[in-house]
């Protein structure tokens, strides 16, 4: 049976507990898992949008980032578009964190995947789809989550349908970058458009566009392989 879980949780000792203090809204938490220095880590690419009032300026944002660096489960923080004049509209932050302390690990173990993610008001907010689960599995997840933080909301929906927007799980920016790059000939050989011109047309920096394209390509290939569209084992 397929289940959907709508979860809101205050994650103990996680940097998301800072969102209320700095009036931050993280619109997308884009999780992937990798290896770093022979340690299993959670690579969390966060599309961080600052829903700040006029009284919250540059110092507020810098203090938020500085506090993230001090969290024990965060190994490294990289900030894209540091010097962007549009910083009030959002920045992208990449954090490399301990996978063992993540909500992602608990979801992976139950063969679930995120269909929406965000963080605000000192809490993490998720919609999670479990295509092959039973109610006992879902109850087990709830108990494990209680050990990780304060559950604000845990709504379970039985016989859930796969959301229509779930394919390669691209963010809007990733989808936009891939579509614009494809139509402009970025993926052709020779290229019909280079990264500099493409980023100018999209109104973002070259490094940010490269970040979105690489992420989008990685997700798209993984989706094709995971769903058996290509017989990649032969």
N, C-alpha and C positions, 0 to 999 in steps of 0.2 A: 504494500500500500504506500502511496505517496503522501507525504506530509509537508505542510508549510508552517514555519514558525516565525512569528513576528516577535523579536527580542529587543528589549532595552535593558542595559545593564551598566552599573557603575563598576568599572573594572579596577579592582584593587591595585594600587601602585602603578597604574598605567598613565602615560602622559595625557590621555584623553580626559583625565580628571581635571585638567587645567582649562578646559574649554570655557567654562562658566566664568572663571576668574578673569580671563582675557577677552571674553565676549567673542569667542571663535566658533565658526561653523566649518566643519570639515565635510564637504559635500560627498566625497567619494574616498573610501579606503580600499585601495586596489592591492589585494594580497597576492604574492607569489612566494614560492619557497625555493631557496638555493643553498649553496654551500659557501662558507667563508672560513678560511683558516681551519679546515677540518671540523668545524662546528656547524650543526644544523641551525639555521637562522631563518627568521621570517623577514623577508624583504617587503616592506610596506610602503607602497608608493601612494602618497596622500595628496589628492587634489584639494589643497587647503584654501578655502575662501573665507576671507575675513569679513564677517558681517558686523563691522564695527561702526559705531556712531562717529560723528565728526570729532568728538572729544578723544577718541582713541587713535593715536597716530603711530608714527614709525617706531618710537621707543616701546610702545606696547607690544608691537609685533616682534621686535628683537628680543624683548624679555621673555615672550612666550617660547621662541625658538631656543633661547639660552637655557630655559628650564627643562625643555625636552632633552637637551644634551646631558643633563645631570641624572636622568632616570637610569636605574641600574640595569634594566632590561634593554636599553637602547645602546647599541654598540657604536653607531655612527649616524650622523645627520648631514644631509646635503640639501642646500636650498637652491632652487633654480630661479632665474630671473631676479636676482638680488637687487639689481639696479633698475628694474622696470618701473617706469613712472606710473604704471597701472597697478601698483601693488595693492591698492585699496580694493581692487576687484578680485584679488586672489593670487596666490602663489602655489607653486608645486614644491612639496617637500618630500624627499626620499629618506626614510629611516630604515636602518638595518637593526632588527630586533631579535631577541631570543624566541625562537619558534616554540620552545617548550612552555613558555609563559603566555602564549597567545590563545585567543578564542578560536583562531583559525585551526589550531591543532585539534581541538575538541570536535569541531565541525568535520574536519577531514576524517577523523576516526569513525564517524557515523556515516561516511560517504554522502555528505551534504555539500551544497555549494551556495554561495551568497548571490542573491539576485538584486539586493540593494544594500548599501552600506553608508553610514554617516556617523558623525560624532558632534554633539553639542550638548550644552547644559550639564556638563560633567559626566555624560553617559555616551555609550556606544549604542547605535541603533541598527539592527539588521533585519532583513527578511531572508530566510534561509529555506532552501528547497531540498527535501530528502526523497529521492525517487524510489529507494528500496529500503524502507524502514518499517518498524512496527511500533505500536504505542509504548511498549516497554523500552525500546531504544530512545524514544523521545523523552520519557520520564527519566531515564538514566542521564541524558544530556542535561536536563534541568538540575539534577542533583549535583553534577559536576560543576555546573555554572555557579551554583551556590557557594562552592568552595573558592571561586575566582572573584566574587564580588557580590554586590547588592543588586538582585534582579528587580527591576522596576516594573517590567511587563514581560509576560511569557504567554503568548496566545498561540494555540495550536489549531490547525485546520486539517481535517482528515480528507482523504481523496482529493488532494490538491492537484490542480492542473499546472503543467509547466508554463510559466509566464511566457507570453508571446515575444517579449523583448529579450529573451535569453537566447543568444546564439553563441557568438564568440565572446560575449560579455564585455564588449567595448564600451569605454566611456564616450560621451558625446564628442569630446575633443579628439579622441583617437579615431573615431569613425569619420569625423570631418577631415582629419589629416589624410587618412587613407583615400577617401573619395576624391579630395582635391588633388592629391598626388597622382592617383590613377588617371583622372580626367586630363591632367596636365602632362602626362607622360613621364612622371618621375621614375616609374618602375620599368620604363622601356630601356633598350640598349641600342644606340646611345640615348641618354636621358633627354626627354623633351623639355624638362624644366629642372633647374638645380634647386638645392635646398635654400639658398639665399633668396631667390625670387619667390619661391613658394611660401617661405616664412613671411616675406613682406606682404604678399597678397592676403595672408591669413591674419596679419597684424600681431604676430608673436615673434619671439626671438628664434634664432636658428637652433640654439641648444634645446629650447622647449619643443620645437617642432620635431627635431630628431628624436627626442624622448618619446613623444606621442607615436611617431611612426614605428619606432622599434618595438614599443609596447604592443601596438596594434597588430603588427606582423607576427609577433611571438604568440599572442593570444589566438589569432586567426589560424595559424598553423597547428597549434595545440588542439583547437576545436576540431579541425579537420581530421587529425590523427585519432583523437579520443572518440570521435563519433563514427569511426570506421569508413569515412568517406574515401580515404586512401588506404590501401592494404600495405601499410608501412612495415609490416613484419617480414615480408618476402623480399 
